Amino acid sequence: MRLMVSGGGTGGHIYPALALIERLKELEPDTEVLYVGTHRGLEDKIVPAAGIDFKTIKIQGFKRSLSLENFKTVYLFLKSVRDARKMVKEFKPDVVLGTGGYVSGAVLYAAAKLHVPTVIHEQNSVVGVTNKFLSRYVTRIGIAFEAARSQFPQSKVVMTGNPRAQQVVGNKTNYSWTELGLKDDKPTMLIFGGSQGAPKINTSVVEAIQNFNQRDYQVVFATGQKRYQQVMNQIGDQNVGENVVIKPYINNMPSMMPKVAVIVGRAGATSIAEITALGIPSILIPSPYVTADHQTKNAQALVNQNAAEMIKEDDLSGETLSQAADKLMNDNDLRHQMAENAQKMGMPDAADRLIALLKDAKK
């Protein structure tokens, strides 16, 4: 298959695309892929590092307020569509996949106007602006949350899940908590606010440290690279128990996750895909700083199935975090039931489902 992929800006648009590409090349080693992104997005570093052919176009998003910049945005969109048309004509893809971000808008629009089969993948429960725009032009649409279905033309939509789910399930691990000086025979909770860390989560964990010190379960807390020293300064001369480990970042997260009893973190689409595929009970703290509050809606989907607890950031404190942690970590039966419920929501074959959709679009 000759596959053109476009998606960028954030890891939530890029990593599902890379997971899909990885699986497709496993199944069809002669697959040729061209990834189209921007210089400004994370994809500019991540995609070439993965050994994938990468080209860029220049584009930017609309300002929500009246702004002269929006005239420039329109100009750049029209120019990027022309540039994308050239790339499509040169590469001659069998199908074009868009995973979100402004750049995919230009690429998928250009491909659709050239009558090349096109597929978009929506990772969230609330549909992004770009995918909403593209939905009237593309051939097929893959979704990861049932709540997204009603926001698209019904006849085009197929539930595929998020390809990251299949990637993490396929990762075999012999990880041991002894690597962090912990014990393998005690349940361990992972607290992770994202690669940059989340200030409110970090502060709440610092407030809860003395409670965690006294528990029979273990806690691994990743602060985020840039916020580690700030957290250690906040802890000051407080005692940190032997059952609590604080790290700036977890480099081998895919190996560690299958060993986690409960995960505490944000409710981004990739995180939800991973924890449901692996069947991990979770305490979700949605970021209030995302478009249309979509992380709250992502988290609510799990809460509705008794697969997760949710704490709104406004309600987050050392006390509320400690209470939610104790509720899950001290009740093996509850954790087991939540794990089962989470796994029922998971899509461990999500990449294969999306590949099938790409092939269906080609027909």
ZAVO-828431 format. One record per residue (C-alpha): z negated, x negated, y; residue number from 1. Coordinates in Angstrom, 1 decimal. Layout:
N
      z      x      y   i
      Z      X      Y NUM
...
// end
This chain:
363
      z      x      y   i
    0.0    0.0    0.0   1
    0.7   -1.1    3.6   2
   -2.3    0.1    5.6   3
   -2.8    0.0    9.3   4
   -6.4    0.5   10.4   5
   -7.9    1.1   13.8   6
  -11.5    1.5   14.9   7
  -13.8   -0.3   17.2   8
  -16.5   -0.7   19.7   9
  -19.5   -0.3   17.4  10
  -20.4   -1.4   13.9  11
  -20.5    2.3   12.9  12
  -16.7    2.5   13.3  13
  -15.9   -1.0   11.9  14
  -18.0   -1.4    8.8  15
  -16.8    1.8    7.1  16
  -13.2    0.5    7.6  17
  -14.1   -2.9    6.1  18
  -15.7   -1.2    3.1  19
  -12.6    0.9    2.6  20
  -10.3   -2.2    2.8  21
  -12.5   -4.1    0.4  22
  -12.3   -1.4   -2.2  23
   -8.6   -0.8   -1.7  24
   -7.9   -4.5   -2.3  25
  -10.0   -4.4   -5.5  26
   -7.9   -1.5   -6.8  27
   -4.6   -2.8   -5.4  28
   -4.7   -6.5   -4.8  29
   -1.2   -6.6   -3.3  30
   -2.3   -4.2   -0.5  31
   -1.3   -5.4    3.0  32
   -3.6   -4.5    5.9  33
   -3.3   -4.8    9.7  34
   -6.3   -4.0   11.8  35
   -5.8   -3.0   15.4  36
   -8.7   -3.3   17.8  37
   -9.7   -4.6   21.2  38
  -10.9   -7.9   22.5  39
  -14.0   -6.3   24.0  40
  -15.3   -4.6   20.9  41
  -17.4   -6.0   18.0  42
  -14.2   -5.9   15.9  43
  -12.8   -8.9   17.7  44
  -15.3  -11.1   15.8  45
  -16.1   -9.1   12.7  46
  -12.6   -8.3   11.5  47
  -11.0  -11.8   11.6  48
  -14.2  -13.2   10.0  49
  -13.5  -10.9    7.1  50
  -10.1  -12.5    6.6  51
   -8.1   -9.4    7.8  52
   -5.0   -9.7   10.0  53
   -6.1   -8.5   13.4  54
   -4.2   -7.6   16.6  55
   -5.5   -6.2   19.9  56
   -4.5   -3.7   22.5  57
   -6.1   -3.1   25.9  58
   -7.8    0.2   26.5  59
  -11.0    1.7   27.9  60
  -12.9    5.0   27.9  61
  -13.0    7.7   30.6  62
  -15.9    7.7   33.0  63
  -17.9   11.0   32.8  64
  -18.0   11.3   36.6  65
  -15.1   11.4   39.0  66
  -14.0    7.8   39.3  67
  -10.9    5.8   40.4  68
  -11.4    3.9   37.1  69
  -10.1    7.0   35.3  70
   -6.7    6.4   36.8  71
   -6.7    2.9   35.3  72
   -7.9    4.5   32.0  73
   -4.9    6.8   31.9  74
   -2.5    3.9   32.7  75
   -4.1    1.7   30.0  76
   -3.9    4.6   27.5  77
   -0.2    5.1   28.1  78
    0.5    1.3   27.9  79
   -1.6    1.0   24.7  80
    0.3    3.8   23.1  81
    3.6    1.9   23.9  82
    2.0   -1.3   22.5  83
    0.8    0.5   19.4  84
    4.2    2.0   18.8  85
    5.7   -1.5   18.7  86
    3.0   -2.6   16.2  87
    3.6    0.4   14.0  88
    7.4   -0.2   14.0  89
    6.9   -3.9   13.2  90
    4.3   -3.5   10.4  91
    5.8   -0.3    8.9  92
    2.6    1.1    7.4  93
    2.6    3.7    4.6  94
   -0.4    5.3    6.3  95
   -2.6    4.7    9.3  96
   -6.3    5.1    9.3  97
   -8.5    5.6   12.3  98
  -12.3    5.3   12.1  99
  -13.2    6.1   15.7 100
  -13.5    4.4   19.1 101
  -11.0    4.6   22.0 102
   -8.6    2.1   20.4 103
   -8.0    4.3   17.4 104
   -6.9    7.1   19.8 105
   -3.9    5.1   21.0 106
   -3.0    3.8   17.6 107
   -3.2    7.0   15.7 108
   -1.5    9.0   18.4 109
    1.4    6.5   18.4 110
    1.7    6.6   14.6 111
    1.6   10.4   14.5 112
    4.4   10.6   17.1 113
    6.5    8.2   15.0 114
    5.9   10.6   12.0 115
    3.9    8.1   10.1 116
    1.2    9.7    7.9 117
   -2.2    9.4    9.6 118
   -5.8    9.9    8.6 119
   -9.0    9.9   10.7 120
  -12.5    9.4    9.3 121
  -15.4   10.9   11.2 122
  -18.8    9.3   10.2 123
  -21.1   11.6   12.2 124
  -22.2   15.2   12.2 125
  -21.0   15.6   15.8 126
  -17.3   14.8   16.2 127
  -16.5   12.0   18.7 128
  -14.2   12.6   21.6 129
  -11.4   10.4   20.2 130
  -11.3   12.1   16.8 131
  -11.5   15.6   18.4 132
   -8.4   14.6   20.5 133
   -6.6   13.2   17.4 134
   -7.4   16.1   15.1 135
   -4.4   18.1   16.3 136
   -1.9   15.3   15.6 137
   -3.1   13.6   12.4 138
   -2.1   14.5    8.8 139
   -5.6   14.6    7.2 140
   -9.3   14.3    8.2 141
  -12.1   12.8    6.2 142
  -15.7   13.7    7.0 143
  -19.1   12.4    6.0 144
  -21.3   15.3    7.1 145
  -20.6   19.0    6.3 146
  -21.6   19.9    9.8 147
  -18.4   18.2   11.1 148
  -16.0   20.5    9.2 149
  -16.1   23.4   11.7 150
  -15.2   21.1   14.6 151
  -11.8   20.3   13.1 152
   -8.7   22.2   12.0 153
  -10.0   23.5    8.6 154
   -6.8   23.0    6.6 155
   -6.8   19.2    7.2 156
  -10.5   18.5    6.4 157
  -11.8   16.8    3.2 158
  -15.4   15.7    2.5 159
  -15.1   12.0    1.6 160
  -18.5   10.6    2.6 161
  -18.8    7.2    4.2 162
  -17.2    4.2    2.4 163
  -20.3    2.1    3.1 164
  -22.1    4.2    0.6 165
  -19.9    2.9   -2.3 166
  -20.2   -0.6   -1.0 167
  -24.0   -0.7   -1.2 168
  -24.2    1.1   -4.5 169
  -21.8   -1.5   -6.0 170
  -24.1   -4.3   -4.9 171
  -26.1   -5.6   -7.9 172
  -29.4   -7.2   -6.9 173
  -32.2   -9.2   -8.5 174
  -34.1   -9.4   -5.2 175
  -37.9  -10.1   -5.4 176
  -40.4   -9.4   -2.7 177
  -42.0  -12.8   -3.6 178
  -39.2  -14.3   -1.3 179
  -41.3  -12.9    1.6 180
  -44.6  -13.8    0.1 181
  -45.2  -10.2   -1.1 182
  -45.8   -8.6   -4.5 183
  -43.2   -6.9   -6.7 184
  -45.7   -4.4   -8.1 185
  -46.6   -2.7   -4.8 186
  -44.4   -0.1   -3.0 187
  -42.9   -1.6    0.1 188
  -41.8    0.1    3.4 189
  -39.0   -1.5    5.5 190
  -39.1   -0.8    9.2 191
  -35.8   -1.7   10.9 192
  -34.6   -0.5   14.4 193
  -31.2   -2.1   14.2 194
  -29.9   -5.6   14.7 195
  -31.0   -5.6   18.4 196
  -34.3   -3.9   17.6 197
  -35.6   -0.7   19.2 198
  -38.3   -1.1   21.9 199
  -40.2    2.2   21.2 200
  -40.1    1.6   17.4 201
  -41.4   -2.0   17.9 202
  -44.2   -0.9   20.2 203
  -45.3    1.8   17.7 204
  -45.4   -0.6   14.9 205
  -47.5   -3.0   16.9 206
  -49.9   -0.1   17.5 207
  -50.0    0.7   13.8 208
  -50.5   -2.9   12.5 209
  -54.3   -2.5   12.1 210
  -53.7    0.7   10.0 211
  -51.1   -1.0    7.9 212
  -53.4   -4.0    7.3 213
  -55.8   -1.7    5.4 214
  -53.2    0.0    3.2 215
  -52.5   -0.7   -0.5 216
  -48.7   -0.6    0.2 217
  -46.6   -3.4    1.8 218
  -44.7   -3.4    5.1 219
  -41.7   -5.5    6.1 220
  -40.9   -5.1    9.8 221
  -37.7   -6.4   11.4 222
  -38.0   -6.6   15.1 223
  -34.5   -7.5   16.1 224
  -33.4  -11.0   17.0 225
  -33.9  -10.7   20.8 226
  -37.2   -8.8   20.6 227
  -39.2  -10.9   18.1 228
  -41.1  -13.1   20.6 229
  -41.9  -10.0   22.7 230
  -43.4   -8.3   19.6 231
  -45.4  -11.4   18.7 232
  -46.7  -11.5   22.2 233
  -47.7   -7.9   22.0 234
  -49.6   -8.5   18.8 235
  -51.3  -11.5   20.4 236
  -54.5  -12.5   18.5 237
  -54.5   -9.3   16.3 238
  -54.8  -10.0   12.6 239
  -51.7   -9.3   10.6 240
  -52.6   -8.6    7.0 241
  -51.1  -10.4    3.9 242
  -49.4   -7.1    3.1 243
  -47.4   -7.1    6.4 244
  -44.4   -9.4    7.0 245
  -42.7   -9.6   10.5 246
  -39.2  -11.0   10.8 247
  -36.6  -11.1   13.6 248
  -33.9  -10.0   11.3 249
  -33.2   -9.4    7.6 250
  -30.1  -11.4    6.6 251
  -29.9  -10.1    3.0 252
  -30.4   -6.4    3.8 253
  -27.9   -5.2    1.1 254
  -29.9   -7.1   -1.6 255
  -33.2   -5.9   -0.3 256
  -32.5   -2.2    0.2 257
  -32.5   -1.1   -3.5 258
  -36.0   -2.4   -3.8 259
  -37.4   -0.5   -0.7 260
  -39.7    2.5   -1.4 261
  -39.3    4.0    2.1 262
  -37.2    3.0    5.0 263
  -38.1    3.6    8.7 264
  -35.2    3.5   11.2 265
  -32.5    5.1   13.2 266
  -30.2    7.8   12.0 267
  -26.8    6.3   12.5 268
  -24.0    7.3   10.2 269
  -23.9    4.0    8.3 270
  -27.6    4.0    7.7 271
  -27.5    7.6    6.5 272
  -24.7    6.8    4.1 273
  -26.5    3.8    2.7 274
  -29.9    5.5    2.2 275
  -28.5    8.6    0.6 276
  -26.2    6.6   -1.8 277
  -29.2    4.5   -2.8 278
  -31.6    7.5   -2.9 279
  -34.2    6.0   -0.5 280
  -36.8    8.3    1.1 281
  -36.8    7.7    4.8 282
  -38.6    8.3    8.1 283
  -35.8    8.7   10.6 284
  -36.3    8.1   14.4 285
  -33.0    9.2   16.0 286
  -31.9    7.3   19.0 287
  -31.9    9.6   22.1 288
  -29.3    7.3   23.8 289
  -26.2    8.4   21.8 290
  -23.4   10.8   22.6 291
  -24.3   14.5   22.0 292
  -27.6   13.5   20.4 293
  -25.7   13.1   17.2 294
  -28.4   11.0   15.4 295
  -30.8   13.9   15.6 296
  -28.2   16.1   13.9 297
  -27.6   13.4   11.3 298
  -31.3   13.2   10.6 299
  -31.7   16.9   10.5 300
  -29.2   17.2    7.7 301
  -31.5   15.1    5.5 302
  -34.7   16.8    6.7 303
  -33.1   20.2    5.8 304
  -32.8   18.9    2.2 305
  -36.3   17.5    2.0 306
  -34.8   14.0    1.8 307
  -36.4   12.6    4.9 308
  -39.1   12.9    7.5 309
  -38.1   12.8   11.2 310
  -40.0   11.7   14.2 311
  -38.4   12.3   17.6 312
  -38.7    9.2   19.8 313
  -40.7   11.2   22.4 314
  -43.3   11.9   19.6 315
  -43.3    8.4   18.3 316
  -46.6    6.4   18.5 317
  -48.6    4.1   16.3 318
  -50.6    7.2   15.1 319
  -47.6    9.4   14.2 320
  -45.9    6.5   12.5 321
  -49.0    5.7   10.5 322
  -49.4    9.3    9.5 323
  -45.8    9.7    8.3 324
  -46.0    6.3    6.5 325
  -49.2    7.3    4.7 326
  -47.8   10.6    3.7 327
  -44.9    9.0    1.8 328
  -46.3    5.7    0.7 329
  -49.4    7.1   -0.8 330
  -47.7    9.9   -2.8 331
  -45.5    8.6   -5.6 332
  -44.4   12.2   -6.6 333
  -43.3   13.0   -3.1 334
  -41.3    9.8   -2.8 335
  -39.7   10.4   -6.2 336
  -38.7   14.0   -5.1 337
  -37.3   12.8   -1.8 338
  -35.4   10.0   -3.5 339
  -33.7   12.5   -5.8 340
  -32.9   14.8   -2.9 341
  -31.5   11.9   -0.9 342
  -29.3   10.8   -3.8 343
  -27.9   14.3   -4.3 344
  -26.6   14.1   -0.7 345
  -25.1   10.6   -1.3 346
  -21.5    9.9   -1.9 347
  -21.5    6.8   -4.2 348
  -17.7    7.1   -4.6 349
  -16.9    7.6   -0.9 350
  -14.4    4.7   -0.6 351
  -12.5    6.1   -3.6 352
  -12.4    9.5   -2.1 353
  -11.1    8.2    1.2 354
   -8.4    6.1   -0.6 355
   -7.4    9.3   -2.5 356
   -7.1   11.1    0.9 357
   -4.9    8.2    2.3 358
   -2.6    8.6   -0.7 359
   -2.5   12.3   -0.4 360
   -1.5   12.0    3.3 361
    1.5    9.8    2.2 362
    3.0   12.5    0.0 363
// end
